[in-house]
């Protein structure tokens, strides 16, 4: 079935709708409240709206805290220092340096020196400094509140549903990588294509970890935090196992490929079938049994490599990558079973919701 533009870009369109609604709502609210510089409300709403509730809450917290701290320090400095070019320059330098030092390594205070600097430069008299500081805080907090409310109301996100969808997408990519492993060409071209695919999977896993981190900040979504983190860790292990299998295949000499290559390929393809089943959300009991059976056949073949007729065909240098390949495949099959269980737990959390 061919996907339409809306199907392919559903998440992007929903995010665009959230941002548009948040900016328009902030503009209307700031205008109705007669805030003198209502564009700060609009800017704040645009900045804090993220694809997830947790991400929006985190961005709103950072902007709100940074603005409040910067407004307090900048407003107080503007109120206390004498209004002259030299005095303003000295106070501006000292204030920005102090807040920048405090903000180092503290994302919550990242906007504090910016807010303080704007206040010190914008205020022309001492009495106006405190008024401008209060107005700026009100404008920014209004934008932050509207951004959070919009994220909660317009196309509300479902943490476990989004996480399960991302995890299944990663599982599909790893399955495709494994399915091509037995016949992948060795050489620069094959290595380049392989690295590109692995990098794409790594980026998706990083995005999934961000989803997990954002979920910790989302209201009412903390109960399943450990299960979500376990899903991300399991996917990383599966990805690392797939990389280890590729490396072992590349290192395996021709003698190893002749002796256990077909059996190893069978395990790899069975693991890919299992991953496809996990990605589609179906029961993978039969695929798991098939992978276990093929892995047992591979273990049995490796155990007989010491037989008199076989030992002459393979030396120690060839045995090392052989054992590495078997070890990687054993870990892969085991972690695939864990991945199936973790996604099953995610499905249960969705049922509770």
C-alpha positions as a Markdown table, in Angstrom:
| # | Residue | x | y | z |
|---|---|---|---|---|
| 1 | Unk | 0.0 | 0.0 | 0.0 |
| 2 | Unk | 1.4 | 3.4 | -1.0 |
| 3 | Unk | 1.5 | 5.9 | 1.8 |
| 4 | Unk | 0.1 | 9.4 | 1.3 |
| 5 | Unk | 2.0 | 12.6 | 2.2 |
| 6 | Unk | -0.1 | 12.9 | 5.3 |
| 7 | Unk | 0.7 | 9.3 | 6.4 |
| 8 | Unk | 4.5 | 9.8 | 5.8 |
| 9 | Unk | 4.6 | 13.1 | 7.6 |
| 10 | Unk | 1.9 | 12.6 | 10.3 |
| 11 | Unk | 4.2 | 13.4 | 13.2 |
| 12 | Unk | 5.6 | 16.5 | 11.5 |
| 13 | Unk | 2.2 | 17.8 | 10.7 |
| 14 | Unk | 1.0 | 17.3 | 14.2 |
| 15 | Unk | 4.0 | 19.1 | 15.6 |
| 16 | Unk | 3.5 | 22.0 | 13.1 |
| 17 | Unk | -0.1 | 22.2 | 14.3 |
| 18 | Unk | 0.9 | 22.4 | 17.9 |
| 19 | Unk | 3.5 | 25.2 | 17.2 |
| 20 | Unk | 0.9 | 27.2 | 15.2 |
| 21 | Unk | -1.8 | 26.9 | 17.8 |
| 22 | Unk | 0.7 | 27.8 | 20.6 |
| 23 | Unk | 2.0 | 30.9 | 18.9 |
| 24 | Unk | -1.5 | 32.2 | 17.9 |
| 25 | Unk | -2.8 | 31.5 | 21.4 |
| 26 | Unk | 0.2 | 33.3 | 23.0 |
| 27 | Unk | -0.3 | 36.3 | 20.7 |
| 28 | Unk | -4.0 | 36.6 | 21.5 |
| 29 | Unk | -3.5 | 36.2 | 25.3 |
| 30 | Unk | -0.7 | 38.8 | 25.4 |
| 31 | Unk | -2.8 | 41.2 | 23.4 |
| 32 | Unk | -5.9 | 40.7 | 25.6 |
| 33 | Unk | -3.7 | 41.2 | 28.7 |
| 34 | Unk | -2.2 | 44.4 | 27.2 |
| 35 | Unk | 1.4 | 43.2 | 27.7 |
| 36 | Unk | 3.8 | 45.8 | 26.3 |
| 37 | Unk | 6.1 | 43.4 | 24.5 |
| 38 | Unk | 3.8 | 40.4 | 23.8 |
| 39 | Unk | 6.1 | 39.0 | 21.2 |
| 40 | Unk | 8.1 | 37.5 | 24.1 |
| 41 | Unk | 5.1 | 35.4 | 24.9 |
| 42 | Unk | 4.9 | 34.2 | 21.3 |
| 43 | Unk | 8.7 | 33.5 | 21.2 |
| 44 | Unk | 8.5 | 31.6 | 24.4 |
| 45 | Unk | 5.6 | 29.4 | 23.2 |
| 46 | Unk | 7.5 | 28.7 | 20.0 |
| 47 | Unk | 10.6 | 27.7 | 21.9 |
| 48 | Unk | 9.1 | 25.4 | 24.5 |
| 49 | Unk | 6.7 | 23.4 | 22.3 |
| 50 | Unk | 8.3 | 20.0 | 21.7 |
| 51 | Unk | 7.0 | 16.8 | 20.2 |
| 52 | Unk | 6.6 | 15.2 | 23.6 |
| 53 | Unk | 4.9 | 16.4 | 26.8 |
| 54 | Unk | 8.1 | 15.7 | 28.8 |
| 55 | Unk | 10.2 | 17.7 | 26.4 |
| 56 | Unk | 7.9 | 20.6 | 26.5 |
| 57 | Unk | 7.8 | 20.6 | 30.3 |
| 58 | Unk | 11.6 | 20.5 | 30.4 |
| 59 | Unk | 12.0 | 23.4 | 27.9 |
| 60 | Unk | 9.4 | 25.4 | 29.8 |
| 61 | Unk | 11.1 | 24.9 | 33.1 |
| 62 | Unk | 14.5 | 25.9 | 31.7 |
| 63 | Unk | 13.0 | 29.1 | 30.0 |
| 64 | Unk | 10.9 | 30.0 | 33.1 |
| 65 | Unk | 13.7 | 29.5 | 35.6 |
| 66 | Unk | 16.3 | 31.2 | 33.5 |
| 67 | Unk | 14.1 | 34.2 | 32.8 |
| 68 | Unk | 13.0 | 34.6 | 36.4 |
| 69 | Unk | 16.6 | 34.5 | 37.7 |
| 70 | Unk | 17.9 | 36.8 | 35.0 |
| 71 | Unk | 15.1 | 39.2 | 35.6 |
| 72 | Unk | 15.6 | 39.4 | 39.3 |
| 73 | Unk | 19.4 | 39.9 | 39.1 |
| 74 | Unk | 19.2 | 42.2 | 36.0 |
| 75 | Unk | 16.3 | 44.2 | 37.4 |
| 76 | Unk | 18.0 | 44.6 | 40.8 |
| 77 | Unk | 21.3 | 45.7 | 39.1 |
| 78 | Unk | 19.5 | 48.1 | 36.9 |
| 79 | Unk | 17.6 | 49.6 | 39.8 |
| 80 | Unk | 20.6 | 50.0 | 42.1 |
| 81 | Unk | 23.4 | 51.3 | 39.8 |
| 82 | Unk | 23.7 | 54.9 | 38.6 |
| 83 | Unk | 22.5 | 55.5 | 35.1 |
| 84 | Unk | 25.6 | 56.4 | 33.1 |
| 85 | Unk | 27.6 | 54.8 | 30.2 |
| 86 | Unk | 30.5 | 53.8 | 32.4 |
| 87 | Unk | 28.4 | 52.5 | 35.3 |
| 88 | Unk | 26.0 | 50.5 | 33.0 |
| 89 | Unk | 29.0 | 49.0 | 31.1 |
| 90 | Unk | 30.7 | 47.9 | 34.4 |
| 91 | Unk | 27.4 | 46.5 | 35.9 |
| 92 | Unk | 26.5 | 44.8 | 32.6 |
| 93 | Unk | 29.9 | 43.1 | 32.4 |
| 94 | Unk | 29.8 | 42.0 | 36.1 |
| 95 | Unk | 26.2 | 40.8 | 35.9 |
| 96 | Unk | 26.7 | 38.8 | 32.7 |
| 97 | Unk | 29.9 | 37.2 | 34.0 |
| 98 | Unk | 28.3 | 36.2 | 37.3 |
| 99 | Unk | 25.3 | 34.7 | 35.7 |
| 100 | Unk | 27.3 | 33.0 | 33.0 |
| 101 | Unk | 29.5 | 31.4 | 35.7 |
| 102 | Unk | 26.3 | 30.2 | 37.5 |
| 103 | Unk | 24.8 | 28.9 | 34.3 |
| 104 | Unk | 27.9 | 26.8 | 33.3 |
| 105 | Unk | 26.7 | 23.2 | 33.4 |
| 106 | Unk | 23.2 | 24.2 | 34.6 |
| 107 | Unk | 20.7 | 24.2 | 31.7 |
| 108 | Unk | 18.1 | 25.8 | 33.9 |
| 109 | Unk | 20.1 | 29.0 | 34.1 |
| 110 | Unk | 21.1 | 29.2 | 30.5 |
| 111 | Unk | 18.8 | 32.1 | 29.7 |
| 112 | Unk | 19.6 | 34.1 | 32.9 |
| 113 | Unk | 22.6 | 36.1 | 31.5 |
| 114 | Unk | 20.7 | 36.9 | 28.3 |
| 115 | Unk | 17.6 | 38.1 | 30.2 |
| 116 | Unk | 19.7 | 40.2 | 32.6 |
| 117 | Unk | 21.7 | 41.8 | 29.7 |
| 118 | Unk | 18.5 | 42.7 | 27.8 |
| 119 | Unk | 17.0 | 44.3 | 30.9 |
| 120 | Unk | 20.2 | 46.3 | 31.7 |
| 121 | Unk | 20.5 | 47.6 | 28.1 |
| 122 | Unk | 16.8 | 48.3 | 27.6 |
| 123 | Unk | 16.0 | 50.2 | 30.8 |
| 124 | Unk | 16.7 | 53.9 | 30.6 |
| 125 | Unk | 16.1 | 54.7 | 34.3 |
| 126 | Unk | 16.2 | 53.1 | 37.7 |
| 127 | Unk | 12.5 | 53.1 | 38.4 |
| 128 | Unk | 11.8 | 51.4 | 35.0 |
| 129 | Unk | 14.1 | 48.5 | 35.6 |
| 130 | Unk | 11.9 | 46.7 | 38.0 |
| 131 | Unk | 8.8 | 47.3 | 35.9 |
| 132 | Unk | 10.5 | 46.0 | 32.8 |
| 133 | Unk | 11.7 | 42.9 | 34.8 |
| 134 | Unk | 8.2 | 42.2 | 36.0 |
| 135 | Unk | 6.7 | 42.6 | 32.5 |
| 136 | Unk | 9.3 | 40.3 | 31.0 |
| 137 | Unk | 8.7 | 37.6 | 33.5 |
| 138 | Unk | 5.0 | 37.8 | 33.0 |
| 139 | Unk | 5.4 | 37.6 | 29.2 |
| 140 | Unk | 7.7 | 34.6 | 29.2 |
| 141 | Unk | 5.7 | 32.7 | 31.8 |
| 142 | Unk | 2.6 | 33.2 | 29.8 |
| 143 | Unk | 4.2 | 31.8 | 26.7 |
| 144 | Unk | 5.6 | 28.8 | 28.6 |
| 145 | Unk | 2.2 | 28.1 | 30.2 |
| 146 | Unk | 0.5 | 28.3 | 26.8 |
| 147 | Unk | 3.2 | 26.0 | 25.2 |
| 148 | Unk | 2.7 | 23.3 | 27.9 |
| 149 | Unk | -1.1 | 23.6 | 27.7 |
| 150 | Unk | -1.1 | 23.3 | 23.9 |
| 151 | Unk | 1.1 | 20.2 | 24.0 |
| 152 | Unk | -1.3 | 18.6 | 26.4 |
| 153 | Unk | -4.4 | 19.5 | 24.5 |
| 154 | Unk | -3.5 | 19.5 | 20.8 |
| 155 | Unk | -2.8 | 16.0 | 19.6 |
| 156 | Unk | -1.8 | 14.8 | 23.0 |
| 157 | Unk | 1.1 | 12.4 | 23.0 |
| 158 | Unk | 0.9 | 8.8 | 24.3 |
| 159 | Unk | 4.4 | 8.0 | 25.7 |
| 160 | Unk | 4.2 | 4.2 | 25.6 |
| 161 | Unk | 2.6 | 4.2 | 22.2 |
| 162 | Unk | 5.2 | 6.5 | 20.7 |
| 163 | Unk | 8.0 | 4.6 | 22.4 |
| 164 | Unk | 6.7 | 1.2 | 21.1 |
| 165 | Unk | 6.4 | 2.6 | 17.6 |
| 166 | Unk | 10.0 | 4.0 | 17.7 |
| 167 | Unk | 11.3 | 0.7 | 19.1 |
| 168 | Unk | 9.6 | -1.4 | 16.4 |
| 169 | Unk | 11.1 | 0.9 | 13.8 |
| 170 | Unk | 14.6 | 0.3 | 15.1 |
| 171 | Unk | 13.9 | -3.4 | 15.3 |
| 172 | Unk | 12.9 | -3.4 | 11.6 |
| 173 | Unk | 16.1 | -1.6 | 10.7 |
| 174 | Unk | 18.2 | -4.1 | 12.6 |
| 175 | Unk | 16.3 | -7.0 | 11.0 |
| 176 | Unk | 17.1 | -5.6 | 7.6 |
| 177 | Unk | 20.7 | -5.3 | 8.5 |
| 178 | Unk | 20.9 | -8.9 | 9.8 |
| 179 | Unk | 19.1 | -10.3 | 6.7 |
| 180 | Unk | 21.7 | -8.9 | 4.4 |
| 181 | Unk | 24.7 | -10.0 | 6.6 |
| 182 | Unk | 25.2 | -13.5 | 5.1 |
| 183 | Unk | 25.5 | -12.2 | 1.5 |
| 184 | Unk | 27.0 | -8.8 | 2.1 |
| 185 | Unk | 30.1 | -8.1 | 0.0 |
| 186 | Unk | 33.4 | -7.5 | 1.7 |
| 187 | Unk | 35.3 | -4.4 | 0.7 |
| 188 | Unk | 35.2 | -0.6 | 0.9 |
| 189 | Unk | 31.8 | -0.3 | -0.7 |
| 190 | Unk | 30.1 | -2.9 | 1.5 |
| 191 | Unk | 31.7 | -1.4 | 4.6 |
| 192 | Unk | 30.6 | 2.1 | 3.7 |
| 193 | Unk | 27.0 | 1.0 | 3.2 |
| 194 | Unk | 27.1 | -1.0 | 6.4 |
| 195 | Unk | 28.4 | 2.0 | 8.4 |
| 196 | Unk | 25.7 | 4.2 | 7.0 |
| 197 | Unk | 23.0 | 1.8 | 8.1 |
| 198 | Unk | 24.5 | 1.4 | 11.5 |
| 199 | Unk | 24.8 | 5.1 | 12.0 |
| 200 | Unk | 21.1 | 5.5 | 11.1 |
| 201 | Unk | 20.1 | 2.9 | 13.7 |
| 202 | Unk | 22.3 | 4.6 | 16.3 |
| 203 | Unk | 20.6 | 8.0 | 15.6 |
| 204 | Unk | 17.2 | 6.4 | 16.0 |
| 205 | Unk | 18.3 | 4.8 | 19.3 |
| 206 | Unk | 19.5 | 8.2 | 20.5 |
| 207 | Unk | 16.0 | 9.7 | 19.7 |
| 208 | Unk | 14.4 | 6.8 | 21.5 |
| 209 | Unk | 16.5 | 7.5 | 24.6 |
| 210 | Unk | 15.4 | 11.1 | 24.5 |
| 211 | Unk | 11.8 | 9.9 | 24.4 |
| 212 | Unk | 12.5 | 7.8 | 27.5 |
| 213 | Unk | 14.1 | 10.8 | 29.2 |
| 214 | Unk | 11.3 | 13.1 | 28.3 |
| 215 | Unk | 8.8 | 10.6 | 29.6 |
| 216 | Unk | 10.2 | 11.0 | 33.1 |
| 217 | Unk | 9.2 | 14.6 | 33.1 |
| 218 | Unk | 5.7 | 14.1 | 31.7 |
| 219 | Unk | 2.8 | 14.3 | 34.2 |
| 220 | Unk | 1.4 | 10.9 | 35.2 |
| 221 | Unk | 4.0 | 8.9 | 33.1 |
| 222 | Unk | 6.6 | 8.1 | 35.7 |
| 223 | Unk | 5.0 | 4.8 | 36.8 |
| 224 | Unk | 6.5 | 2.9 | 33.9 |
| 225 | Unk | 9.9 | 4.7 | 33.8 |
| 226 | Unk | 12.0 | 1.6 | 34.6 |
| 227 | Unk | 10.2 | -0.5 | 32.0 |
| 228 | Unk | 10.8 | 2.2 | 29.3 |
| 229 | Unk | 14.5 | 2.5 | 30.3 |
| 230 | Unk | 14.8 | -1.3 | 30.1 |
| 231 | Unk | 13.3 | -1.4 | 26.6 |
| 232 | Unk | 15.9 | 1.2 | 25.4 |
| 233 | Unk | 18.8 | -0.8 | 27.0 |
| 234 | Unk | 17.6 | -4.0 | 25.4 |
| 235 | Unk | 17.4 | -2.4 | 22.0 |
| 236 | Unk | 21.0 | -1.1 | 22.4 |
| 237 | Unk | 22.1 | -4.6 | 23.3 |
| 238 | Unk | 20.4 | -6.1 | 20.2 |
| 239 | Unk | 22.0 | -3.4 | 18.1 |
| 240 | Unk | 25.5 | -4.1 | 19.6 |
| 241 | Unk | 25.0 | -7.9 | 19.0 |
| 242 | Unk | 24.1 | -7.3 | 15.4 |
| 243 | Unk | 27.3 | -5.2 | 15.0 |
| 244 | Unk | 29.3 | -8.0 | 16.7 |
| 245 | Unk | 27.9 | -10.5 | 14.3 |
| 246 | Unk | 28.9 | -8.4 | 11.3 |
| 247 | Unk | 32.4 | -8.0 | 12.6 |
| 248 | Unk | 32.8 | -11.7 | 13.3 |
| 249 | Unk | 31.6 | -12.6 | 9.8 |
| 250 | Unk | 34.1 | -10.2 | 8.3 |
| 251 | Unk | 36.9 | -11.7 | 10.4 |
| 252 | Unk | 36.0 | -15.3 | 9.8 |
| 253 | Unk | 38.4 | -17.0 | 7.4 |
| 254 | Unk | 37.2 | -19.2 | 4.5 |
| 255 | Unk | 37.8 | -22.4 | 6.5 |
| 256 | Unk | 35.3 | -21.2 | 9.1 |
| 257 | Unk | 32.8 | -20.2 | 6.5 |
| 258 | Unk | 33.0 | -23.7 | 4.9 |
| 259 | Unk | 32.6 | -25.5 | 8.3 |
| 260 | Unk | 29.9 | -23.5 | 10.1 |
| 261 | Unk | 29.0 | -20.7 | 7.7 |
| 262 | Unk | 25.6 | -22.2 | 6.5 |
| 263 | Unk | 24.6 | -22.9 | 10.1 |
| 264 | Unk | 25.6 | -19.4 | 11.2 |
| 265 | Unk | 23.7 | -17.9 | 8.3 |
| 266 | Unk | 20.6 | -19.9 | 9.3 |
| 267 | Unk | 20.8 | -18.5 | 12.9 |
| 268 | Unk | 21.2 | -15.0 | 11.5 |
| 269 | Unk | 18.1 | -15.3 | 9.2 |
| 270 | Unk | 16.1 | -16.9 | 12.1 |
| 271 | Unk | 17.0 | -13.9 | 14.3 |
| 272 | Unk | 16.0 | -11.5 | 11.5 |
| 273 | Unk | 12.6 | -13.3 | 11.2 |
| 274 | Unk | 12.2 | -13.0 | 15.0 |
| 275 | Unk | 13.0 | -9.3 | 14.8 |
| 276 | Unk | 10.5 | -8.8 | 12.0 |
| 277 | Unk | 7.9 | -10.5 | 14.2 |
| 278 | Unk | 8.7 | -8.3 | 17.2 |
| 279 | Unk | 8.5 | -5.2 | 15.0 |
| 280 | Unk | 5.1 | -6.2 | 13.7 |
| 281 | Unk | 3.8 | -6.8 | 17.2 |
| 282 | Unk | 2.9 | -10.4 | 16.7 |
| 283 | Unk | 3.6 | -13.4 | 18.9 |
| 284 | Unk | 7.1 | -14.6 | 18.1 |
| 285 | Unk | 7.0 | -17.9 | 20.0 |
| 286 | Unk | 7.5 | -20.0 | 16.8 |
| 287 | Unk | 10.3 | -17.7 | 15.5 |
| 288 | Unk | 12.0 | -17.9 | 18.9 |
| 289 | Unk | 11.8 | -21.7 | 18.9 |
| 290 | Unk | 13.3 | -21.8 | 15.4 |
| 291 | Unk | 16.1 | -19.5 | 16.3 |
| 292 | Unk | 16.9 | -21.6 | 19.4 |
| 293 | Unk | 16.9 | -24.8 | 17.3 |
| 294 | Unk | 19.2 | -23.4 | 14.7 |
| 295 | Unk | 21.5 | -22.0 | 17.4 |
| 296 | Unk | 21.6 | -25.4 | 19.1 |
| 297 | Unk | 22.6 | -27.0 | 15.7 |
| 298 | Unk | 25.4 | -24.4 | 15.4 |
| 299 | Unk | 26.6 | -25.1 | 18.9 |
| 300 | Unk | 26.6 | -28.8 | 18.2 |
| 301 | Unk | 28.7 | -28.3 | 15.0 |
| 302 | Unk | 31.2 | -26.1 | 16.9 |
| 303 | Unk | 31.5 | -28.8 | 19.6 |
| 304 | Unk | 32.6 | -31.3 | 17.0 |
| 305 | Unk | 35.3 | -29.1 | 15.5 |
| 306 | Unk | 37.8 | -31.0 | 17.6 |
| 307 | Unk | 37.0 | -34.3 | 15.8 |
| 308 | Unk | 40.1 | -35.9 | 14.2 |
| 309 | Unk | 39.0 | -35.2 | 10.6 |
| 310 | Unk | 37.9 | -31.7 | 11.2 |
| 311 | Unk | 40.7 | -30.3 | 13.4 |
| 312 | Unk | 43.1 | -30.4 | 10.5 |
| 313 | Unk | 40.9 | -28.0 | 8.5 |
| 314 | Unk | 40.9 | -25.2 | 10.9 |
| 315 | Unk | 43.7 | -23.7 | 13.0 |
| 316 | Unk | 43.7 | -21.7 | 16.2 |
| 317 | Unk | 43.6 | -18.4 | 14.3 |
| 318 | Unk | 40.4 | -19.5 | 12.5 |
| 319 | Unk | 38.9 | -20.9 | 15.7 |
| 320 | Unk | 38.9 | -17.5 | 17.5 |
| 321 | Unk | 36.5 | -15.7 | 15.1 |
| 322 | Unk | 34.4 | -18.8 | 14.9 |
| 323 | Unk | 33.9 | -18.8 | 18.7 |
| 324 | Unk | 33.3 | -15.0 | 18.5 |
| 325 | Unk | 30.6 | -15.5 | 16.0 |
| 326 | Unk | 28.9 | -18.2 | 18.0 |
| 327 | Unk | 29.1 | -16.0 | 21.2 |
| 328 | Unk | 27.6 | -13.0 | 19.4 |
| 329 | Unk | 24.8 | -15.1 | 17.9 |
| 330 | Unk | 24.0 | -16.6 | 21.3 |
| 331 | Unk | 23.8 | -13.2 | 22.9 |
| 332 | Unk | 21.7 | -11.9 | 20.0 |
| 333 | Unk | 19.1 | -14.6 | 20.3 |
| 334 | Unk | 18.9 | -14.2 | 24.1 |
| 335 | Unk | 18.5 | -10.4 | 23.8 |
| 336 | Unk | 15.8 | -10.8 | 21.1 |
| 337 | Unk | 13.8 | -12.8 | 23.6 |
| 338 | Unk | 14.2 | -10.0 | 26.2 |
| 339 | Unk | 13.2 | -7.4 | 23.6 |
| 340 | Unk | 10.0 | -9.3 | 22.9 |
| 341 | Unk | 9.3 | -9.3 | 26.6 |
| 342 | Unk | 10.0 | -5.6 | 27.0 |
| 343 | Unk | 7.7 | -4.7 | 24.1 |
| 344 | Unk | 5.0 | -7.0 | 25.6 |
| 345 | Unk | 5.3 | -5.0 | 28.8 |
| 346 | Unk | 4.9 | -1.8 | 26.8 |
| 347 | Unk | 1.7 | -3.2 | 25.3 |
| 348 | Unk | 0.4 | -4.0 | 28.8 |
| 349 | Unk | 1.0 | -0.4 | 29.9 |
| 350 | Unk | -0.9 | 0.8 | 26.8 |
| 351 | Unk | -3.8 | -1.4 | 27.8 |
| 352 | Unk | -3.9 | 0.1 | 31.3 |
| 353 | Unk | -4.0 | 3.6 | 29.8 |
